[in-house]
Amino acid sequence: MLITLYSTQGCHLCEQAYSLLVEMGVQHQVSIIDIAFDDALFSRYGVTIPVLSVQNHDHTISMPELHWPFDRNEVSSMVNYL
């Protein structure tokens, strides 16, 4: 499973989201993408970060993105689905 956290430096909500992933023990599966360095990502996520995206390893199954605020139960449902 691949978890992408769309984030940016200095975002306290993004830090909270990452802390939640650490508490759940999935931080080793998380790729953090800083939207500040990509115009397309900044346009898409600029006012909605943090955003989580989850997909299986071969990218054939993915869940709808999860936008903040999300909680442990929502993330767990996403992660356990795959």
Phi, psi and omega in degrees: 000139179244125179246125176249129176250111175278127193206183168204158182297137177083006180271108183293329177292324177294322177296320177296317180298316179295320178300322177298318178295323177295314178303326181278351177078023181249010185301332180288349179257005186261131171250123180263123180250119178275114185289344184295339185260009182220113184302320181294316179293321179296319178297322183284319189245001189310322182249008183241357182293151001282149178229136176252141173231134181231134175213160179284172188297329181264010175064018181272338179232130175220155179263158172301149179298150179248117182261147179295141006274136173230159183237179182304318181296318179295317179294317179299318178299318179297311184292319183285339178298321181272000000 
